[in-house]
Amino acid sequence: MTVQKRPRGRPKSQFRESSAGTLQSLDRALGILVAVSRAERATLTDLSLSLGVPTATTHRILTTLQKHGFVAFDEEHQDWAIGIEAYRVGAGFMNRTSLTEVSRPVMRSLMERTGETSNLAIPDGAEVVFVGQVETPNPIRAFFSRGTRTSMHASGTGKAILSALPDDRARSLLMGAGLTRFTENTLTTPASLFEDLEQTRARGWSFDREERYDGMSCIGSVIYDEHREPCAGVSISGPSTRFGPLRVPELGSIVAEAASEITQLIGGRMPTDQPSDTDSSRGEKRAI
């Protein structure tokens, strides 16, 4: 029986000349820039090993990027971080792709797939503010004009956002506002609300069954920013008669998928995103 020896040395580089005519040097530079961005801070050795690029080559690329402001070197810690010029480039992208603009086609698809009105809302204290909507053509439908506010604890989108916050932060928000009762189904005790938030957190979507308006139901899911922090929520809403127990899980999965898609489009990161190879090599724990 022949035992194959395990290959030694650095891993094969992911960067190779291709028939498509890409520049290997540019491929390497962009790969290193992305690696620094994902790691937030990384040493020269970490970057070289994780990407399979020789240390000398990695250093030349980093110093070139540093010259143009895309990375910065920390003398005290002897590691590299993203630079101000990379932020300016990213800011240009964000100016072109605002949350409401990016979300619009996803919300339209969400409405078409579910047959219900889709909504976009952002948090403001213990409330959510609706900033976008794509209405269903169904004659009986939900409608929220832009700028409408509602309490987080009685909103599908609001409960989705609350579920993504640490419990102490959620409690702090709610203590100042209180748990106002709007209908017989409103969750007005901390025990019932936080039990509901735990279920929402586990499955990835919230369910508001007539907790704000009699006869109306809503399913929401949270959108995350680049820091894995909840920054908005997307939802569908409509008559409770169309939100039967057999249909709700399917709708919830579709809404969660839409929220994940919007998160990616705005450059956000889900809490379940895996850390980069550089993170793993350093053994750092990322805050979620």
SERO-4910 file (N, C-alpha, C, O; in steps of 0.05 Angstrom, whole numbers):
BEGIN
 pado doro    nc1    nc2    nc3   cac1   cac2   cac3    cc1    cc2    cc3    oc1    oc2    oc3
  Met    A     17    -24      0      0      0      0     18     25      0     35     28     17
  Thr    A     13     43    -18     29     67    -20     16     90     -5     -7     96     -9
  Val    A     32    101     13     23    123     29     32    149     16     56    154     13
  Gln    A     13    166      9     21    191     -3     30    211     18     17    215     39
  Lys    A     53    224     12     63    243     31     47    269     28     39    278      6
  Arg    A     43    281     51     28    307     51     46    329     40     69    331     49
  Pro    A     36    345     21     53    366     10     61    386     31     46    393     50
  Arg    A     86    395     28     97    414     48     99    442     35     96    445     11
  Gly    A    104    462     52    107    489     42     81    504     41     60    495     51
  Arg    A     83    528     29     59    546     29     38    535     10     45    521     -9
  Pro    A     13    541     14     -8    531     -4     -5    544    -32      7    565    -35
  Lys    A    -17    530    -52    -16    541    -79    -31    567    -80    -53    570    -68
  Ser    A    -20    586    -94    -33    612    -96    -59    610   -112    -60    595   -132
  Gln    A    -79    625   -104   -104    626   -118   -103    644   -143   -122    645   -158
  Phe    A    -81    658   -146    -78    677   -168    -61    666   -190    -38    659   -186
  Arg    A    -72    663   -214    -58    653   -237    -66    669   -262    -88    680   -264
  Glu    A    -47    670   -281    -54    682   -306    -76    666   -319    -77    642   -317
  Ser    A    -95    679   -332   -117    665   -345   -119    673   -374   -108    693   -383
  Ser    A   -133    656   -389   -137    661   -417   -155    685   -421   -157    695   -444
  Ala    A   -169    694   -401   -187    717   -403   -171    743   -405   -183    764   -410
  Gly    A   -145    741   -400   -128    765   -402   -127    782   -377   -120    806   -379
  Thr    A   -134    771   -354   -132    786   -329   -103    789   -321    -86    773   -329
  Leu    A    -97    810   -307    -70    816   -298    -65    803   -271    -79    808   -251
  Gln    A    -45    785   -269    -40    771   -244    -33    790   -222    -41    787   -199
  Ser    A    -17    811   -228     -9    830   -207    -34    845   -196    -35    850   -172
  Leu    A    -52    852   -214    -76    866   -205    -94    847   -189   -106    854   -169
  Asp    A    -97    822   -199   -112    802   -184   -101    799   -156   -117    798   -136
  Arg    A    -75    798   -153    -63    794   -127    -68    819   -109    -75    816    -86
  Ala    A    -65    842   -121    -69    867   -105    -97    869    -95   -102    875    -71
  Leu    A   -117    863   -112   -145    865   -104   -151    843    -84   -166    848    -65
  Gly    A   -139    819    -87   -144    798    -68   -133    805    -40   -146    799    -20
  Ile    A   -110    817    -40    -98    826    -14   -115    848     -1   -119    848     23
  Leu    A   -124    867    -18   -141    888     -8   -167    877      5   -175    886     27
  Val    A   -179    858     -9   -204    846      2   -198    831     28   -213    832     47
  Ala    A   -175    817     29   -167    801     53   -163    820     77   -172    814     99
  Val    A   -150    843     72   -146    862     94   -173    873    103   -177    876    127
  Ser    A   -190    879     84   -217    889     92   -233    870    109   -245    878    128
  Arg    A   -233    844    101   -248    824    116   -236    819    143   -251    814    162
  Ala    A   -210    819    145   -197    813    170   -197    837    189   -194    834    213
  Glu    A   -201    861    178   -200    887    193   -171    894    201   -163    916    197
  Arg    A   -155    875    211   -127    878    217   -113    852    211   -123    831    218
  Ala    A    -90    853    198    -76    828    191    -46    833    188    -38    855    179
  Thr    A    -29    814    196     -1    816    193      7    808    165     -8    796    151
  Leu    A     32    816    158     43    808    132     43    778    129     36    767    108
  Thr    A     52    764    149     54    735    148     27    722    144     24    704    128
  Asp    A      7    732    159    -20    721    157    -31    723    128    -41    704    117
  Leu    A    -27    747    117    -37    752     90    -22    734     70    -35    723     52
  Ser    A      4    732     72     20    717     54     12    687     54      8    675     34
  Leu    A      9    676     79      2    648     81    -26    642     72    -31    622     59
  Ser    A    -45    659     80    -73    654     74    -79    656     44    -97    642     34
  Leu    A    -64    673     29    -69    676      1    -50    661    -17    -54    659    -41
  Gly    A    -29    650     -5    -10    635    -21      7    652    -39     16    644    -60
  Val    A     13    677    -30     30    695    -44     56    699    -29     55    703     -5
  Pro    A     79    698    -42    104    701    -28    105    726    -11     93    747    -18
  Thr    A    118    725     12    119    747     31    130    773     17    119    794     21
  Ala    A    151    770      2    163    793    -11    143    807    -30    141    831    -31
  Thr    A    129    790    -45    109    801    -64     86    814    -49     77    836    -57
  Thr    A     77    801    -28     55    812    -12     63    839      0     47    858      0
  His    A     88    841      9     97    866     21     98    889      0     91    911      5
  Arg    A    108    882    -25    109    902    -46     81    912    -53     77    936    -57
  Ile    A     62    894    -54     34    901    -60     23    919    -38     10    939    -44
  Leu    A     28    911    -13     18    927      9     30    955     10     15    975     15
  Thr    A     55    958      5     67    984      5     57   1001    -18     54   1026    -16
  Thr    A     51    988    -41     39   1003    -63     11   1013    -56      4   1036    -61
  Leu    A     -5    995    -44    -32   1003    -35    -30   1024    -14    -47   1042    -13
  Gln    A    -10   1023      3     -7   1043     24      0   1070     12    -10   1091     21
  Lys    A     16   1070     -8     23   1095    -22     -1   1110    -32     -2   1135    -32
  His    A    -21   1095    -41    -46   1107    -52    -68   1109    -31    -91   1117    -38
  Gly    A    -62   1102     -6    -82   1106     15   -102   1084     19   -122   1087     33
  Phe    A    -98   1061      5   -118   1039      7   -114   1022     31   -133   1009     40
  Val    A    -90   1020     42    -84   1006     67    -66   1024     84    -54   1043     74
  Ala    A    -65   1018    109    -48   1033    128    -33   1013    146    -44    992    153
  Phe    A     -8   1020    153      8   1002    170     10   1013    198     15   1037    202
  Asp    A      4    996    217      6   1004    246     33    996    257     39    973    260
  Glu    A     50   1016    262     77   1011    271     77    997    299     94    979    304
  Glu    A     59   1005    316     58    993    343     51    964    343     65    948    356
  His    A     30    956    328     21    928    327     33    912    304     30    888    302
  Gln    A     47    926    286     59    913    263     39    897    246     44    874    238
  Asp    A     17    910    241     -3    897    223    -15    918    205    -11    942    207
  Trp    A    -31    908    186    -43    924    165    -73    927    168    -86    908    177
  Ala    A    -83    950    161   -112    955    163   -121    970    138   -104    980    123
  Ile    A   -147    971    134   -158    985    110   -153   1015    112   -153   1026    134
  Gly    A   -148   1028     90   -141   1056     90   -165   1074     82   -186   1064     74
  Ile    A   -161   1100     84   -182   1119     80   -191   1119     50   -215   1124     45
  Glu    A   -173   1114     32   -181   1115      3   -200   1092     -3   -218   1095    -20
  Ala    A   -197   1069     10   -215   1047      6   -243   1055     16   -263   1047      4
  Tyr    A   -244   1070     38   -269   1080     48   -283   1098     28   -307   1097     24
  Arg    A   -267   1116     16   -278   1135     -3   -290   1120    -27   -312   1127    -37
  Val    A   -276   1099    -36   -287   1083    -59   -313   1069    -50   -332   1069    -65
  Gly    A   -313   1058    -26   -337   1045    -16   -360   1064    -12   -383   1058    -17
  Ala    A   -353   1089     -4   -374   1109      0   -387   1116    -27   -411   1122    -29
  Gly    A   -370   1116    -48   -381   1122    -75   -401   1101    -83   -422   1107    -95
  Phe    A   -396   1076    -76   -415   1054    -82   -440   1058    -66   -462   1055    -77
  Met    A   -438   1065    -40   -461   1068    -23   -478   1092    -33   -503   1091    -31
  Asn    A   -465   1113    -43   -481   1135    -53   -497   1127    -78   -519   1138    -83
  Arg    A   -486   1108    -93   -500   1099   -117   -522   1079   -110   -542   1076   -125
  Thr    A   -519   1064    -88   -537   1042    -81   -549   1047    -54   -540   1033    -35
  Ser    A   -567   1065    -51   -580   1069    -25   -598   1046    -18   -606   1030    -35
  Leu    A   -604   1043      7   -621   1021     17   -647   1019      2   -655    998     -7
  Thr    A   -661   1041     -1   -687   1041    -14   -685   1033    -44   -702   1019    -54
  Glu    A   -664   1043    -57   -661   1037    -86   -654   1008    -90   -665    994   -108
  Val    A   -636    998    -74   -627    970    -76   -650    951    -69   -653    930    -82
  Ser    A   -666    958    -50   -687    940    -40   -710    938    -59   -725    918    -59
  Arg    A   -714    958    -75   -739    960    -92   -743    935   -109   -765    923   -108
  Pro    A   -724    926   -126   -729    902   -142   -733    877   -125   -748    859   -133
  Val    A   -719    875   -103   -722    852    -85   -750    852    -73   -763    831    -71
  Met    A   -760    875    -65   -787    877    -54   -808    871    -75   -829    859    -68
  Arg    A   -803    879    -99   -822    873   -121   -824    842   -125   -845    831   -128
  Ser    A   -801    830   -125   -800    801   -128   -814    787   -104   -828    767   -108
  Leu    A   -809    798    -81   -822    787    -56   -852    789    -59   -866    770    -52
  Met    A   -862    812    -68   -891    815    -71   -902    795    -92   -923    783    -87
  Glu    A   -888    791   -114   -897    773   -135   -897    744   -125   -914    729   -132
  Arg    A   -877    737   -110   -875    709   -100   -895    702    -79   -905    680    -78
  Thr    A   -902    722    -62   -921    717    -40   -949    726    -45   -968    716    -33
  Gly    A   -952    745    -64   -979    756    -69   -987    777    -48  -1010    786    -48
  Glu    A   -968    784    -30   -975    804     -9   -958    829    -12   -937    829    -25
  Thr    A   -968    851      0   -953    876     -1   -927    873     14   -926    862     36
  Ser    A   -905    883      2   -879    882     15   -872    910     26   -878    930     13
  Asn    A   -858    910     49   -852    935     62   -823    936     70   -810    915     75
  Leu    A   -812    960     71   -785    965     81   -786    985    103   -799   1006    100
  Ala    A   -773    980    126   -774    998    149   -747    999    162   -731    980    161
  Ile    A   -742   1022    175   -717   1026    189   -723   1032    219   -744   1043    225
  Pro    A   -705   1025    237   -710   1030    266   -705   1059    273   -688   1072    262
  Asp    A   -721   1069    292   -717   1095    303   -726   1094    332   -750   1096    338
  Gly    A   -707   1090    350   -714   1085    378   -729   1059    381   -720   1038    372
  Ala    A   -752   1061    395   -768   1037    399   -790   1034    378   -809   1019    381
  Glu    A   -787   1049    356   -806   1047    334   -792   1040    308   -767   1041    306
  Val    A   -808   1032    288   -797   1029    261   -812   1049    243   -836   1055    247
  Val    A   -798   1059    223   -809   1078    205   -809   1065    177   -789   1056    167
  Phe    A   -832   1065    164   -835   1053    138   -824   1072    117   -833   1095    115
  Val    A   -804   1062    101   -791   1080     81   -796   1070     52   -787   1082     33
  Gly    A   -809   1047     49   -815   1037     22   -836   1016     23   -839   1002     43
  Gln    A   -850   1013      0   -871    993     -2   -876    986    -31   -876   1004    -49
  Val    A   -882    961    -36   -891    952    -62   -918    938    -58   -919    916    -45
  Glu    A   -939    950    -67   -966    940    -62   -973    916    -80   -966    915   -103
  Thr    A   -988    898    -68   -999    875    -83  -1023    885   -100  -1037    904    -91
  Pro    A  -1029    873   -122  -1053    881   -137  -1078    869   -126  -1100    876   -135
  Asn    A  -1076    852   -105  -1100    842    -93  -1118    864    -83  -1108    884    -71
  Pro    A  -1144    863    -86  -1162    884    -78  -1162    890    -48  -1165    912    -39
  Ile    A  -1158    868    -32  -1156    872     -3  -1127    869      4  -1115    848      1
  Arg    A  -1115    891     14  -1086    891     19  -1079    911     41  -1096    928     49
  Ala    A  -1055    909     51  -1045    927     72  -1032    951     58  -1022    949     36
  Phe    A  -1033    974     71  -1021    998     61  -1009   1015     83  -1023   1021    103
  Phe    A   -984   1022     80   -971   1040     99   -957   1062     83   -940   1056     67
  Ser    A   -965   1087     87   -952   1108     72   -924   1113     82   -918   1107    105
  Arg    A   -907   1123     65   -879   1128     73   -878   1147     96   -891   1168     96
  Gly    A   -863   1140    117   -861   1157    141   -878   1147    163   -877   1157    186
  Thr    A   -896   1127    158   -913   1116    179   -895   1103    201   -876   1089    194
  Arg    A   -902   1108    226   -887   1096    248   -905   1076    263   -929   1079    264
  Thr    A   -892   1056    274   -906   1037    291   -887   1026    312   -863   1025    307
  Ser    A   -898   1018    334   -882   1008    356   -868    981    348   -881    964    335
  Met    A   -844    978    356   -829    954    349   -842    928    359   -843    908    345
  His    A   -852    929    383   -863    905    396   -888    895    383   -897    872    387
  Ala    A   -901    912    367   -926    905    354   -924    906    323   -942    914    309
  Ser    A   -900    899    313   -895    901    285   -878    877    277   -859    870    291
  Gly    A   -884    865    254   -868    843    244   -839    852    239   -820    838    247
  Thr    A   -835    874    226   -809    884    221   -795    892    247   -771    887    251
  Gly    A   -810    905    264   -799    913    290   -789    890    307   -768    891    319
  Lys    A   -805    869    308   -798    845    324   -774    831    311   -757    820    326
  Ala    A   -771    832    285   -748    820    272   -723    835    280   -702    823    286
  Ile    A   -724    862    280   -701    878    288   -695    874    318   -671    871    325
  Leu    A   -715    873    335   -710    869    363   -697    842    368   -679    840    386
  Ser    A   -704    822    353   -693    795    357   -663    794    350   -649    776    360
  Ala    A   -654    813    334   -626    814    326   -609    830    346   -584    831    343
  Leu    A   -621    842    366   -607    858    386   -601    841    410   -616    822    416
  Pro    A   -580    847    425   -576    834    451   -600    840    469   -611    861    468
  Asp    A   -607    821    486   -631    824    503   -630    849    520   -651    863    523
  Asp    A   -607    856    530   -605    879    548   -610    905    532   -622    924    542
  Arg    A   -601    906    507   -606    929    490   -635    931    482   -647    953    482
  Ala    A   -647    908    476   -676    908    469   -693    917    494   -711    933    491
  Arg    A   -686    907    517   -701    915    541   -698    945    546   -718    958    554
  Ser    A   -674    956    542   -670    984    547   -687   1001    528   -699   1021    537
  Leu    A   -690    993    503   -707   1007    484   -736   1006    493   -750   1026    493
  Leu    A   -745    982    500   -773    978    506   -782    991    533   -805    999    536
  Met    A   -763    992    552   -770   1003    578   -778   1033    576   -795   1042    590
  Gly    A   -764   1047    558   -770   1075    555   -797   1080    541   -810   1100    546
  Ala    A   -805   1061    524   -830   1065    508   -854   1051    520   -876   1059    516
  Gly    A   -849   1029    534   -871   1013    544   -882    994    523   -876    996    499
  Leu    A   -899    975    532   -911    955    514   -941    961    511   -958    949    524
  Thr    A   -947    981    494   -975    990    490   -992    967    478   -983    953    460
  Arg    A  -1016    964    488  -1034    945    476  -1050    958    453  -1063    979    457
  Phe    A  -1049    946    430  -1064    956    406  -1088    938    400  -1109    948    391
  Thr    A  -1084    912    404  -1106    893    399  -1105    872    421  -1088    873    439
  Glu    A  -1123    853    420  -1123    831    440  -1099    813    437  -1091    799    455
  Asn    A  -1086    814    414  -1063    797    409  -1036    810    414  -1015    797    411
  Thr    A  -1036    836    420  -1010    850    425   -996    837    449  -1007    831    469
  Leu    A   -970    833    445   -953    822    467   -946    845    486   -929    862    480
  Thr    A   -958    845    509   -955    867    528   -940    861    553   -938    877    571
  Thr    A   -929    836    555   -912    830    578   -884    822    568   -881    811    546
  Pro    A   -863    829    583   -836    822    575   -832    792    570   -819    784    551
  Ala    A   -845    776    586   -842    746    583   -852    737    556   -839    722    542
  Ser    A   -877    746    549   -888    737    524   -873    748    500   -869    734    480
  Leu    A   -864    773    502   -850    785    480   -823    772    475   -816    766    453
  Phe    A   -808    768    497   -781    757    493   -782    727    486   -763    717    474
  Glu    A   -803    713    493   -806    686    484   -811    686    453   -800    670    439
  Asp    A   -827    706    444   -832    709    416   -806    716    401   -801    706    379
  Leu    A   -790    734    413   -765    742    400   -746    719    398   -730    717    379
  Glu    A   -746    701    418   -728    678    417   -736    660    393   -719    649    380
  Gln    A   -762    656    389   -772    640    367   -764    653    340   -755    640    321
  Thr    A   -767    680    339   -760    694    315   -730    691    309   -723    686    286
  Arg    A   -713    693    329   -684    691    326   -677    663    315   -659    660    299
  Ala    A   -691    642    325   -684    615    318   -692    609    289   -677    594    275
  Arg    A   -714    619    279   -723    612    252   -716    632    231   -717    626    207
  Gly    A   -708    657    240   -700    677    220   -721    695    210   -716    711    192
  Trp    A   -745    694    220   -767    712    212   -787    714    235   -790    696    251
  Ser    A   -801    737    235   -821    743    256   -849    739    245   -853    738    221
  Phe    A   -868    736    263   -896    734    255   -913    751    273   -914    747    298
  Asp    A   -926    770    261   -944    788    275   -972    781    266   -981    787    244
  Arg    A   -987    767    283  -1014    759    276  -1034    777    291  -1041    772    314
  Glu    A  -1042    798    277  -1062    817    288  -1053    829    314  -1069    834    332
  Glu    A  -1027    835    317  -1017    847    341  -1017    877    340  -1016    891    360
  Arg    A  -1020    888    316  -1022    917    313  -1050    925    302  -1062    945    311
  Tyr    A  -1059    910    282  -1086    916    271  -1102    891    270  -1093    870    261
  Asp    A  -1127    892    278  -1145    869    276  -1149    861    247  -1153    878    230
  Gly    A  -1147    835    242  -1151    825    215  -1127    826    197  -1129    816    175
  Met    A  -1105    837    206  -1081    840    189  -1058    825    202  -1054    826    226
  Ser    A  -1042    812    185  -1018    797    195   -993    806    179   -996    818    158
  Cys    A   -970    800    190   -945    810    179   -923    790    185   -922    779    207
  Ile    A   -905    786    167   -881    769    171   -857    786    163   -856    798    141
  Gly    A   -837    788    181   -814    805    176   -788    791    180   -786    771    194
  Ser    A   -766    802    169   -739    792    173   -720    815    172   -725    836    159
  Val    A   -698    812    186   -679    835    190   -658    837    169   -649    816    158
  Ile    A   -650    861    163   -629    868    144   -605    878    160   -608    894    179
  Tyr    A   -581    868    154   -557    875    169   -538    893    153   -537    892    129
  Asp    A   -523    910    168   -503    927    155   -476    913    155   -474    890    162
  Glu    A   -456    928    147   -429    916    145   -417    908    171   -398    892    171
  His    A   -428    917    193   -418    909    220   -435    886    232   -431    880    255
  Arg    A   -452    874    216   -470    853    225   -490    864    245   -500    848    262
  Glu    A   -496    889    244   -516    902    261   -542    905    246   -541    911    222
  Pro    A   -565    901    259   -591    905    245   -594    934    238   -592    952    255
  Cys    A   -600    940    212   -603    967    204   -631    972    191   -638    996    187
  Ala    A   -645    951    185   -672    954    172   -686    927    173   -675    908    183
  Gly    A   -710    927    162   -725    902    160   -743    903    136   -752    924    128
  Val    A   -748    879    125   -766    877    103   -789    858    112   -784    839    127
  Ser    A   -813    863    102   -835    846    111   -856    844     89   -855    858     69
  Ile    A   -875    826     94   -900    825     77   -923    827     97   -921    818    120
  Ser    A   -945    839     87   -968    843    104   -993    840     88   -994    846     64
  Gly    A  -1015    831    101  -1040    828     87  -1061    817    106  -1056    814    130
  Pro    A  -1084    810     95  -1106    799    112  -1098    773    125  -1085    756    112
  Ser    A  -1106    769    150  -1098    745    165  -1109    720    152  -1098    698    155
  Thr    A  -1131    722    137  -1142    699    123  -1123    686    103  -1126    663     96
  Arg    A  -1104    702     94  -1084    692     75  -1058    683     88  -1039    675     75
  Phe    A  -1058    685    115  -1034    676    130  -1041    652    148  -1038    653    172
  Gly    A  -1050    631    135  -1058    607    149  -1033    592    160  -1011    597    151
  Pro    A  -1037    575    180  -1014    561    193   -997    544    175   -973    541    179
  Leu    A  -1009    533    154   -994    517    135   -977    534    116   -957    524    106
  Arg    A   -986    559    112   -972    576     92   -951    594    106   -932    602     92
  Val    A   -954    599    131   -936    618    144   -906    610    143   -890    627    137
  Pro    A   -899    585    149   -870    578    147   -858    582    120   -835    591    117
  Glu    A   -874    576     99   -864    580     72   -860    610     66   -839    618     55
  Leu    A   -879    626     75   -876    655     71   -853    666     87   -838    683     77
  Gly    A   -849    656    111   -827    664    128   -800    659    115   -782    677    116
  Ser    A   -797    636    102   -771    630     89   -766    648     65   -744    656     60
  Ile    A   -787    656     51   -785    674     28   -776    702     37   -760    715     25
  Val    A   -789    711     59   -782    738     70   -753    738     80   -739    757     75
  Ala    A   -745    717     94   -718    715    104   -697    715     81   -676    727     83
  Glu    A   -705    702     59   -687    701     35   -684    729     24   -663    737     15
  Ala    A   -706    744     23   -706    772     12   -688    790     30   -673    806     20
  Ala    A   -691    786     56   -674    802     75   -645    797     71   -628    815     72
  Ser    A   -638    771     67   -610    764     63   -600    775     37   -577    784     35
  Glu    A   -616    775     16   -608    786    -10   -603    816     -8   -583    826    -19
  Ile    A   -621    831      6   -617    860      9   -591    865     26   -576    883     19
  Thr    A   -587    849     46   -563    852     62   -538    850     45   -520    866     48
  Gln    A   -537    831     27   -514    828      9   -511    851    -10   -489    861    -15
  Leu    A   -534    861    -20   -533    882    -40   -524    909    -28   -512    925    -43
  Ile    A   -528    913     -3   -519    939     10   -491    935     22   -481    954     35
  Gly    A   -479    912     18   -452    908     29   -452    899     58   -432    901     72
  Gly    A   -476    890     68   -478    881     95   -468    852     99   -461    839     79
  Arg    A   -467    844    124   -458    817    130   -477    804    150   -484    816    171
  Met    A   -485    780    144   -503    765    162   -486    755    186   -463    750    183
  Pro    A   -499    752    210   -485    742    233   -473    714    228   -454    706    241
  Thr    A   -485    699    209   -476    672    204   -454    671    183   -443    649    177
  Asp    A   -446    694    172   -423    695    153   -398    684    166   -392    690    189
  Gln    A   -384    667    152   -359    655    162   -337    676    162   -336    692    143
  Pro    A   -319    677    182   -297    695    181   -277    687    159   -277    664    150
  Ser    A   -261    706    151   -242    700    130   -220    681    140   -218    677    164
  Asp    A   -204    670    121   -182    653    129   -162    667    147   -150    655    165
  Thr    A   -158    693    142   -139    708    159   -149    710    187   -133    708    206
  Asp    A   -176    713    191   -187    713    218   -180    688    232   -171    688    255
  Ser    A   -185    665    218   -181    639    230   -152    634    238   -146    623    259
  Ser    A   -133    643    220   -105    639    225    -96    654    249    -76    646    263
  Arg    A   -109    676    256   -101    692    279   -115    683    304   -108    691    326
  Gly    A   -137    667    300   -151    658    323   -167    679    337   -173    677    361
  Glu    A   -175    700    322   -190    722    333   -220    715    334   -230    702    316
  Lys    A   -234    725    354   -262    722    356   -275    748    346   -270    770    357
  Arg    A   -293    745    327   -307    769    316   -332    774    331   -347    755    337
  Ala    A   -337    799    338   -361    806    352   -384    805    333   -383    815    310
  Ile    A   -406    793    342   -430    791    325   -453    806    339   -475    807    329
***
